[in-house]
Amino acid sequence: MSNKELSKLKKQLQLINETVSNDVYNLGEQFFEKIVLKLNKALDADYTFIGKLSENHNSVETLSLVNTKGVLENITYDLKNTPCQNVIGQNPCSYLKNIPELFPNDQLLIDMGIEAYVGVPLYDSKKEPTGILVCLFKNEIKDTYAIESILMIFASRASAELEHMKLYDALEKHKKKLESTVEYRTKELNKKNKELESSNQELAKTLESLQKAQIQLIQSEKMATLGILTSGVAHEINNPLNYLIGAQIGLSNYFENHQSLDPENTNILLESINVGVKRISNIVNGLNQFSRNNENMNEDCDIHSILNNCFEMLSSISKHKVDIIKKYSEVTILVQGNSGKLHQVFLNILSNSIQSITGHGKIEVVTKIKEREIIIEIEDNGHGIEKDILHKISDPFFTTKPPGQGTGLGLSISTSIINEHNGALKFDSEPNKGTKVTINLPLK
Amino acid sequence: MNNKLKILYVDDELINRKIFEIVFAHKYEIFIASDGYEGLKILEETPDILIIISDMSMPGLNGVEFIKKAKEAYPLKKYYMLSGFQITPEIEAKIEDGLILKYFEKPLNKKEIETEIEKYN
């Protein structure tokens, strides 16, 4: 064996050593490049490359292509009419010389000036062809056995790497797909969640307004029933009152014509009947006003008589407990609106005032006209309203009364009635001192 | 023969009729009827009744129905109502279209009624 051959063999052995050493295993993407560079040098080849077979098995894409000077740009070439066609999926194949004559249609090899060829196929673990490892020579070569053997050693290693790469790619792709699927699903889920949330909110709102409507319906149903009831009751009371007043007139006439034996007392008695009838008649009238169920906003409403009616109706709960101080303006105050509804407002405010008074107290009612505006002030010295709830007292359903004792709708309805009359309702209150309600209404 | 103004009062309640008679008899000649049909019969028999005052709620013809029939036959007479019901939009409309001159509410107010009737005495 010549010195030259010996050094060549040494070089090849060194290469094998390096390849199986751990270093190369960790090269990752650079693996092919390193291997191909080393093979090209060790085997004295002019070009060396590792190629990957396309999925349709028609072409090869180089993963690493080098010449004696270094790394070249990767290329893709058709397998047809090339020596590689005889290698891929088959056995190692070598041509010592005459490549241009043997493959006259492989223009690429002819252009590169290739004379000799050694190629080995790459297979994956399932024995499927995956690529090729090739050395190209510009001059004819003597022996292919050693080159083929060495290429074979590297081929199995490259195959494994290729397969690994492929699996890794697939895994990456799969991972990405999974990620995007998860992202998409998460987005969908979030969207659905939001939709659900907003429809939930809508549902809650609907429920609330439904409850409101229901209570208002019950309230107006009550008022309507009360209206029918009171108008019937009023009629039934007014007729016997007619008897009484008629009898009183009749008796008065009688005593006028026939001289009473005790005129002082009979006059008082006759007048008592008169006053009593008038008072009952006022109460009945008040009830009627209050429960009249119409939406007419064109009635002339006499604020003083409405207030008086309300006091009359509330006299059973205010008598002996509350001093009513009326400071009415001297002139009659007329408001255009709905008399029944205004009765409802004052009845509500006055009964709140009366209920706020424990023990003995007073309610002062002032009415006055300022320019084109009517101001009605109702002031009590009851327990007052705490500051932190004062802004809430007109909210529907807000009540400080125990469950079942107040709907919490009184002031809410009152506010909307005053608004309907183009007026304003204001509350000033100090705990333990009392509350002042101010109502502004436009003068008729 | 007296020259007192003749008034027909229609009410289904006996006491109301008696009361009306006692209250107004010294000043006017009162005719009473317990329902609309009787009222129409009296009007036929006594042509010189000028004032008619009727209750509203009665069996048979109600006040408005009775006055409508009466007014068709005797359009120049003066028609009033006296009722325990508060004035309703329906009644208000009748006043507006001239069927009823005035609506008195029970318990009756003698002065109010007399003032109105005196316009025709």
Boltz contact constraints between the chains, C-beta under 6 A:
constraints:
  - contact:
      token1: [A, 235]
      token2: [B, 84]
      max_distance: 6.0
  - contact:
      token1: [A, 235]
      token2: [B, 85]
      max_distance: 6.0
  - contact:
      token1: [A, 238]
      token2: [B, 84]
      max_distance: 6.0
  - contact:
      token1: [A, 238]
      token2: [B, 106]
      max_distance: 6.0
  - contact:
      token1: [A, 239]
      token2: [B, 84]
      max_distance: 6.0
  - contact:
      token1: [A, 241]
      token2: [B, 107]
      max_distance: 6.0
  - contact:
      token1: [A, 242]
      token2: [B, 16]
      max_distance: 6.0
  - contact:
      token1: [A, 242]
      token2: [B, 106]
      max_distance: 6.0
  - contact:
      token1: [A, 242]
      token2: [B, 107]
      max_distance: 6.0
  - contact:
      token1: [A, 242]
      token2: [B, 108]
      max_distance: 6.0
  - contact:
      token1: [A, 243]
      token2: [B, 15]
      max_distance: 6.0
  - contact:
      token1: [A, 245]
      token2: [B, 107]
      max_distance: 6.0
  - contact:
      token1: [A, 246]
      token2: [B, 19]
      max_distance: 6.0
  - contact:
      token1: [A, 246]
      token2: [B, 23]
      max_distance: 6.0
  - contact:
      token1: [A, 249]
      token2: [B, 23]
      max_distance: 6.0
  - contact:
      token1: [A, 249]
      token2: [B, 110]
      max_distance: 6.0
  - contact:
      token1: [A, 250]
      token2: [B, 22]
      max_distance: 6.0
  - contact:
      token1: [A, 277]
      token2: [B, 107]
      max_distance: 6.0
  - contact:
      token1: [A, 281]
      token2: [B, 107]
      max_distance: 6.0
  - contact:
      token1: [A, 288]
      token2: [B, 86]
      max_distance: 6.0
